Amino acid sequence: MDFVDYYQILEIKKTATPKEIKNAYRKLARRFHPDINPDVKDAKRKFQQINEANEVLSDPEKRAKYDQYGENWQHIGESANAGTSQKQSSRQQRNGFSQPGTESEFSSFFDSLFGGEYSRTANRKARGEDYNYELHLTLQEAFKTHKTTLAVNGRNIRITIPAGVENGQTIKLAGHGGPGFNGGPGGDLFITFIVSNDESFVRSGDNLYTTVELGLYTALLGGEIIVALMDGKVKVKIKPETQNGSKIRLTGKGFPCYKKEGQAGDLIITFEIKIPTNLTERQKALFTELAEMK
């Protein structure tokens, strides 16, 4: 029989305290209990290993032999302990650790997990596990309220995403996590939004920032231009002699405020003056004339 590393099975160090052993056992036994996790592959085998490891490491005398003799620890003093072994086998069967395949193999698991009160807690309701889910959105998708369907643990969940959700924001859907045990309530589903950057707009809170090219002649003489928004277009007046890098603010034309119907941040526009190229001889002459007039 191959040597079994009980410390590795319980995912603890060899210096673990009795309390750490107990906590590790409870955590792993619940994770792999076949009645709670019927879909987990090899749960039954893993559950047996966890019980065996706990049976040895939680007993100071057995643990000492195990630490000292390793794989041969069970053969030390076998003849002297024959009677004890028979009693131990009987006790193991009463505690739910009988031979594989018997009906009582898992039925008394909660006796040890809940301090010997299984008879009163076997039918106790247990809350389901919480789930975490990352939902990736473009900035345009986060701009408008819309519906989508999530595939979570084999289930399709239809949700409404409010306009204005932020990158890294988490919302909770109560009862949409793992199923409860013995009729207990389901866990919760926590959705974290990952909102990607946009080529034209930069978001900061509820404000949007964008850069707009401005022709030299419009910058010098003023006029009107059409500026693209995330949900349309707007006409903007340009003052004469607008400087490169200057900014204007369009109130209420930014990003929608989360769960505040009809409210939005501002759009801040930075103007980038575009220098004309491929000038005609006439245009060059006019610019030369202007330069000489300084």
ROZA-499417 format. One line per 2 residues: number of its first residue (from 1); their letters; for each residue x, y, z of C-alpha. Coordinates in nm, 2 decimals. Example, Ala and Ser with C-alpha at 12.3 -4.5 7.8 and 13.67 -1.06 7.14 Angstrom:
<atoms>
1	as	1.23/-0.45/0.78; 1.37/-0.11/0.71
</atoms>
This chain:
<atoms>
1	md	0.00/0.00/0.00; 0.14/0.34/-0.10
3	fv	0.22/0.59/0.17; -0.05/0.85/0.22
5	dy	0.05/1.20/0.32; -0.23/1.31/0.55
7	yq	-0.10/1.66/0.59; -0.12/1.71/0.21
9	il	-0.47/1.57/0.20; -0.59/1.82/0.46
11	ei	-0.38/2.10/0.29; -0.19/2.19/0.61
13	kk	0.17/2.20/0.74; 0.33/1.94/0.96
15	ta	0.34/2.20/1.23; -0.04/2.25/1.23
17	tp	-0.21/2.30/1.56; -0.51/2.08/1.66
19	ke	-0.73/2.38/1.59; -0.59/2.42/1.24
21	ik	-0.64/2.05/1.18; -1.00/2.07/1.29
23	na	-1.07/2.38/1.08; -0.91/2.22/0.77
25	yr	-1.11/1.91/0.82; -1.44/2.09/0.85
27	kl	-1.37/2.30/0.54; -1.27/2.02/0.32
29	ar	-1.52/1.77/0.44; -1.80/2.01/0.36
31	rf	-1.65/2.08/0.02; -1.63/1.72/-0.08
33	hp	-1.92/1.56/0.11; -2.10/1.36/-0.17
35	di	-2.45/1.44/-0.03; -2.38/1.82/-0.07
37	np	-2.17/1.80/-0.38; -2.31/1.52/-0.60
39	dv	-2.16/1.68/-0.91; -1.80/1.69/-0.79
41	kd	-1.58/1.43/-0.95; -1.43/1.17/-0.71
43	ak	-1.60/1.34/-0.41; -1.67/1.01/-0.24
45	rk	-1.30/0.90/-0.26; -1.18/1.24/-0.16
47	fq	-1.42/1.25/0.13; -1.29/0.91/0.26
49	qi	-0.93/1.03/0.24; -1.02/1.35/0.44
51	ne	-1.19/1.14/0.71; -0.90/0.90/0.73
53	an	-0.65/1.19/0.76; -0.85/1.36/1.03
55	ev	-0.89/1.03/1.22; -0.51/1.00/1.25
57	ls	-0.40/1.36/1.28; -0.66/1.47/1.53
59	dp	-0.55/1.19/1.77; -0.23/1.29/1.95
61	ek	-0.11/0.93/1.99; -0.17/0.83/1.63
63	ra	-0.03/1.15/1.50; 0.29/1.10/1.70
65	ky	0.33/0.75/1.56; 0.25/0.87/1.21
67	dq	0.51/1.15/1.23; 0.78/0.91/1.38
69	yg	0.73/0.60/1.17; 0.57/0.73/0.85
71	en	0.42/0.46/0.63; 0.49/0.19/0.89
73	wq	0.31/0.37/1.17; 0.01/0.14/1.17
75	hi	0.23/-0.18/1.22; 0.39/-0.05/1.54
77	ge	0.26/-0.25/1.83; 0.00/-0.43/1.62
79	sa	-0.02/-0.74/1.83; -0.04/-0.54/2.16
81	na	-0.32/-0.33/2.02; -0.53/-0.60/1.85
83	gt	-0.81/-0.56/2.10; -0.79/-0.18/2.07
85	sq	-0.81/-0.20/1.69; -1.13/-0.41/1.71
87	kq	-1.29/-0.15/1.94; -1.17/0.13/1.71
89	ss	-1.32/-0.04/1.41; -1.65/-0.06/1.59
91	rq	-1.63/0.30/1.69; -1.55/0.41/1.33
93	qr	-1.86/0.23/1.21; -2.08/0.41/1.47
95	ng	-1.93/0.75/1.36; -2.01/0.69/0.99
97	fs	-1.67/0.57/0.87; -1.77/0.22/0.78
99	qp	-1.65/0.02/0.49; -1.71/0.17/0.14
101	gt	-2.04/0.09/-0.01; -2.25/0.07/0.31
103	es	-2.55/0.30/0.36; -2.40/0.45/0.68
105	ef	-2.08/0.56/0.51; -2.18/0.92/0.49
107	ss	-2.50/0.94/0.69; -2.33/1.03/1.02
109	ff	-2.08/1.28/0.87; -2.25/1.57/1.05
111	ds	-2.20/1.40/1.38; -1.84/1.50/1.37
113	lf	-1.89/1.82/1.16; -2.14/1.97/1.40
115	gg	-2.01/1.84/1.73; -2.22/1.52/1.76
117	ey	-2.55/1.68/1.70; -2.64/1.52/1.37
119	sr	-2.96/1.37/1.50; -3.09/1.72/1.56
121	ta	-2.93/1.89/1.25; -2.95/1.63/0.97
123	nr	-3.24/1.82/0.82; -3.12/2.17/0.90
125	ka	-3.15/2.41/0.61; -2.81/2.54/0.48
127	rg	-2.76/2.84/0.26; -2.61/2.80/-0.08
129	ed	-2.27/2.91/-0.19; -2.22/3.27/-0.32
131	yn	-2.10/3.30/-0.69; -1.88/3.57/-0.84
133	ye	-1.91/3.66/-1.21; -1.72/3.91/-1.43
135	lh	-1.93/4.08/-1.70; -1.73/4.26/-1.97
137	lt	-1.90/4.56/-2.13; -1.79/4.82/-2.38
139	lq	-1.83/5.19/-2.28; -2.12/5.21/-2.53
141	ea	-2.29/4.92/-2.36; -2.25/5.07/-2.02
143	fk	-2.40/5.40/-2.16; -2.75/5.26/-2.21
145	th	-2.98/5.05/-1.99; -3.02/4.71/-2.16
147	kt	-3.09/4.34/-2.09; -2.86/4.05/-2.12
149	tl	-2.85/3.68/-2.04; -2.57/3.53/-1.82
151	av	-2.48/3.17/-1.82; -2.39/3.09/-1.46
153	ng	-2.32/2.74/-1.34; -2.54/2.59/-1.61
155	rn	-2.82/2.83/-1.56; -2.93/3.12/-1.78
157	ir	-3.01/3.43/-1.58; -3.18/3.73/-1.75
159	it	-3.07/4.06/-1.60; -3.12/4.43/-1.67
161	ip	-2.80/4.64/-1.67; -2.87/5.00/-1.56
163	ag	-2.70/5.28/-1.76; -2.40/5.43/-1.59
165	ve	-2.24/5.12/-1.43; -1.87/5.18/-1.36
167	ng	-1.56/4.98/-1.42; -1.51/4.76/-1.12
169	qt	-1.86/4.81/-0.98; -2.02/4.51/-0.82
171	ik	-2.39/4.44/-0.78; -2.56/4.16/-0.59
173	la	-2.84/3.94/-0.72; -2.99/3.78/-0.41
175	gh	-3.07/3.41/-0.43; -2.90/3.35/-0.77
177	gg	-2.59/3.18/-0.64; -2.56/2.81/-0.55
179	pg	-2.87/2.61/-0.45; -2.94/2.57/-0.08
181	fn	-2.92/2.24/0.11; -3.22/2.07/0.26
183	gg	-3.45/2.34/0.12; -3.23/2.63/0.25
185	pg	-3.21/2.96/0.06; -2.98/2.99/-0.24
187	gd	-2.66/3.19/-0.22; -2.61/3.53/-0.39
189	lf	-2.46/3.61/-0.72; -2.21/3.90/-0.72
191	it	-2.15/4.06/-1.07; -1.85/4.27/-1.12
193	fi	-1.85/4.49/-1.43; -1.54/4.53/-1.64
195	vs	-1.59/4.83/-1.87; -1.34/4.86/-2.15
197	nd	-1.19/5.19/-2.28; -1.33/5.37/-2.59
199	es	-1.14/5.51/-2.88; -1.32/5.84/-2.89
201	fv	-1.41/5.90/-2.52; -1.25/5.88/-2.19
203	rs	-1.47/5.84/-1.88; -1.40/5.99/-1.54
205	gd	-1.69/5.93/-1.31; -2.00/6.07/-1.49
207	nl	-1.79/6.30/-1.71; -1.67/6.22/-2.06
209	yt	-1.36/6.37/-2.23; -1.29/6.39/-2.60
211	tv	-1.06/6.56/-2.84; -1.20/6.74/-3.15
213	el	-0.99/6.86/-3.44; -1.06/7.22/-3.54
215	gl	-0.96/7.36/-3.87; -0.73/7.66/-3.87
217	yt	-0.97/7.89/-4.04; -1.25/7.81/-3.80
219	al	-1.02/7.85/-3.51; -0.92/8.19/-3.63
221	lg	-1.25/8.32/-3.75; -1.50/8.13/-3.54
223	ge	-1.80/7.93/-3.66; -2.00/7.62/-3.60
225	ii	-1.90/7.25/-3.60; -2.08/6.92/-3.54
227	va	-1.94/6.72/-3.25; -2.02/6.35/-3.21
229	lm	-2.17/6.23/-2.88; -2.21/5.87/-2.76
231	dg	-2.57/5.88/-2.85; -2.59/6.13/-3.13
233	kv	-2.45/6.46/-3.25; -2.45/6.82/-3.13
235	kv	-2.38/7.16/-3.29; -2.11/7.36/-3.12
237	ki	-2.03/7.73/-3.16; -1.66/7.81/-3.19
239	kp	-1.54/8.15/-3.08; -1.29/8.34/-3.30
241	et	-0.93/8.30/-3.22; -0.98/7.97/-3.04
243	qn	-0.64/7.85/-2.92; -0.49/7.50/-2.96
245	gs	-0.56/7.29/-2.64; -0.85/7.51/-2.52
247	ki	-1.15/7.34/-2.37; -1.52/7.38/-2.35
249	rl	-1.78/7.20/-2.13; -2.11/7.08/-2.25
251	tg	-2.33/7.04/-1.95; -2.54/6.72/-1.93
253	kg	-2.38/6.57/-2.24; -2.16/6.32/-2.05
255	fp	-2.22/5.98/-1.91; -2.56/5.88/-1.75
257	cy	-2.56/5.89/-1.37; -2.62/5.54/-1.23
259	kk	-2.98/5.49/-1.14; -3.06/5.86/-1.17
261	eg	-3.31/5.88/-1.45; -3.25/6.18/-1.68
263	qa	-2.92/6.29/-1.51; -2.58/6.28/-1.68
265	gd	-2.24/6.43/-1.63; -2.07/6.67/-1.87
267	li	-1.87/6.64/-2.19; -1.54/6.82/-2.18
269	it	-1.40/6.89/-2.53; -1.04/6.97/-2.60
271	fe	-0.97/7.14/-2.93; -0.67/7.04/-3.14
273	ik	-0.60/7.29/-3.42; -0.53/7.12/-3.75
275	ip	-0.27/7.29/-3.96; -0.36/7.29/-4.33
277	tn	-0.13/7.10/-4.57; -0.08/7.11/-4.95
279	lt	-0.13/7.49/-4.97; -0.17/7.65/-5.30
281	er	0.07/7.93/-5.41; -0.21/8.18/-5.35
283	qk	-0.26/8.05/-4.99; 0.11/8.06/-4.92
285	al	0.12/8.42/-5.04; -0.16/8.52/-4.82
287	ft	0.00/8.36/-4.51; 0.33/8.53/-4.60
289	el	0.14/8.86/-4.62; -0.01/8.80/-4.28
291	ae	0.32/8.71/-4.13; 0.47/9.04/-4.26
293	mk	0.19/9.24/-4.10; 0.29/9.16/-3.75
</atoms>
